[in-house]
Amino acid sequence: MLLYFDSVLLAFGNLLFLTGLSLIIGLRKTLSFFFQRHKLKGTSFFLGGVVIVLLRWPLLGMFLETYGFFNLFKDFFSVAFGFLGNTSNIPFLSMLFRRLQGTSSMV
């Protein structure tokens, strides 16, 4: 549990997240995503949290990053939860859900 709040590991994870996002969707699209006018609040909290973690205040930095992350990706959450609601329409998953529904193990 103590390693979860290690500032070096958190900073490394933040840098890997930003690097991975840039490598997946491209640097230009990453910058345009973070610096859209309606997402500047989330961007400032997220990047401010990264800076605070780099300054070795991991708990405060994580709270700021979490708030910024939810502000940045709040439009995506409705799409993701909508997809999860429609998983019963996918043939393999519906068969899996029916099979799991039949088992009622208390273990």
Buried (B, 14 or more C-beta within 10 A) or exposed (E): EEEEEEBEEBBEBBEEBBEEBBEEEEEEEBEEBBEEEEBEEBBBBBBBBBEBBBEEBBEEBBBBBEBBBEBBBEEEEEEEEEEEEEEEEEEEEEEEEEEEEEEEEEE
